[in-house]
Amino acid sequence: MTGLPRSLPFTYNEALREHLAQPDTSTLEQAFELGRAAKDGGMEVFDLVRIHHQALAEGVLASSQNIVPERFASSLDSFLLEALL
């Protein structure tokens, strides 16, 4: 994983929080750009999925404001899939 900023997991967490609070095309674009940077930096799909799961384990859901619980699964899936494109 050379060429990646060390802040990628933190940036991913913040972008995911934004997406959960207000999912829209701009937050999905952030996911896409983060995924592209990760792949360009040498990350594999598994690495990106691990960052996504780490964000969940670190409490992205619990610390986010204005999140409608019924939308969690769909929003989480959308963000991850966009990052993997």
One Martini backbone bead per residue (centre of mass of N, CA, C, O) as a GRO file, in nm:
protein
   85
    1MET     BB    1   0.064   0.058   0.027
    2THR     BB    2   0.165   0.277  -0.164
    3GLY     BB    3   0.090   0.624  -0.182
    4LEU     BB    4  -0.067   0.657   0.082
    5PRO     BB    5  -0.241   0.812   0.299
    6ARG     BB    6  -0.270   0.786   0.643
    7SER     BB    7  -0.568   0.933   0.636
    8LEU     BB    8  -0.773   0.748   0.492
    9PRO     BB    9  -0.947   0.628   0.721
   10PHE     BB   10  -1.042   0.902   0.829
   11THR     BB   11  -1.164   1.010   0.568
   12TYR     BB   12  -1.362   0.783   0.531
   13ASN     BB   13  -1.520   0.823   0.792
   14GLU     BB   14  -1.613   1.112   0.734
   15ALA     BB   15  -1.759   1.051   0.467
   16LEU     BB   16  -1.954   0.844   0.585
   17ARG     BB   17  -2.093   1.032   0.783
   18GLU     BB   18  -2.201   1.226   0.572
   19HIS     BB   19  -2.368   1.015   0.419
   20LEU     BB   20  -2.554   0.932   0.658
   21ALA     BB   21  -2.671   1.220   0.707
   22GLN     BB   22  -2.645   1.294   0.366
   23PRO     BB   23  -2.743   1.141   0.102
   24ASP     BB   24  -2.557   1.189  -0.205
   25THR     BB   25  -2.371   1.255  -0.479
   26SER     BB   26  -2.131   1.388  -0.326
   27THR     BB   27  -2.072   1.148  -0.131
   28LEU     BB   28  -2.030   0.940  -0.359
   29GLU     BB   29  -1.791   1.086  -0.487
   30GLN     BB   30  -1.607   1.054  -0.247
   31ALA     BB   31  -1.597   0.748  -0.255
   32PHE     BB   32  -1.480   0.723  -0.536
   33GLU     BB   33  -1.218   0.888  -0.481
   34LEU     BB   34  -1.114   0.712  -0.252
   35GLY     BB   35  -1.102   0.450  -0.414
   36ARG     BB   36  -0.909   0.551  -0.632
   37ALA     BB   37  -0.675   0.625  -0.445
   38ALA     BB   38  -0.639   0.343  -0.331
   39LYS     BB   39  -0.581   0.197  -0.599
   40ASP     BB   40  -0.347   0.386  -0.692
   41GLY     BB   41  -0.188   0.305  -0.410
   42GLY     BB   42  -0.239  -0.036  -0.398
   43MET     BB   43  -0.505  -0.124  -0.323
   44GLU     BB   44  -0.732  -0.354  -0.235
   45VAL     BB   45  -1.042  -0.453  -0.185
   46PHE     BB   46  -0.995  -0.565   0.099
   47ASP     BB   47  -0.880  -0.301   0.221
   48LEU     BB   48  -1.138  -0.131   0.182
   49VAL     BB   49  -1.327  -0.312   0.345
   50ARG     BB   50  -1.166  -0.286   0.608
   51ILE     BB   51  -1.211   0.018   0.643
   52HIS     BB   52  -1.515   0.004   0.655
   53HIS     BB   53  -1.532  -0.187   0.905
   54GLN     BB   54  -1.367  -0.006   1.090
   55ALA     BB   55  -1.568   0.226   1.094
   56LEU     BB   56  -1.788   0.064   1.232
   57ALA     BB   57  -1.621  -0.026   1.486
   58GLU     BB   58  -1.565   0.294   1.562
   59GLY     BB   59  -1.865   0.436   1.540
   60VAL     BB   60  -2.011   0.584   1.303
   61LEU     BB   61  -2.307   0.547   1.385
   62ALA     BB   62  -2.299   0.663   1.681
   63SER     BB   63  -2.158   0.958   1.589
   64SER     BB   64  -2.391   1.028   1.419
   65GLN     BB   65  -2.600   1.265   1.282
   66ASN     BB   66  -2.909   1.249   1.148
   67ILE     BB   67  -2.994   0.939   1.149
   68VAL     BB   68  -3.173   0.702   0.974
   69PRO     BB   69  -3.200   0.375   1.047
   70GLU     BB   70  -3.342   0.263   0.779
   71ARG     BB   71  -3.075   0.368   0.599
   72PHE     BB   72  -2.811   0.225   0.666
   73ALA     BB   73  -2.771  -0.016   0.473
   74SER     BB   74  -2.798   0.135   0.206
   75SER     BB   75  -2.579   0.352   0.258
   76LEU     BB   76  -2.343   0.162   0.311
   77ASP     BB   77  -2.352   0.015   0.042
   78SER     BB   78  -2.327   0.256  -0.150
   79PHE     BB   79  -2.054   0.357  -0.051
   80LEU     BB   80  -1.887   0.103  -0.096
   81LEU     BB   81  -1.952   0.056  -0.397
   82GLU     BB   82  -1.835   0.324  -0.493
   83ALA     BB   83  -1.543   0.269  -0.389
   84LEU     BB   84  -1.515  -0.002  -0.578
   85LEU     BB   85  -1.532   0.123  -0.880
   0.00000   0.00000   0.00000
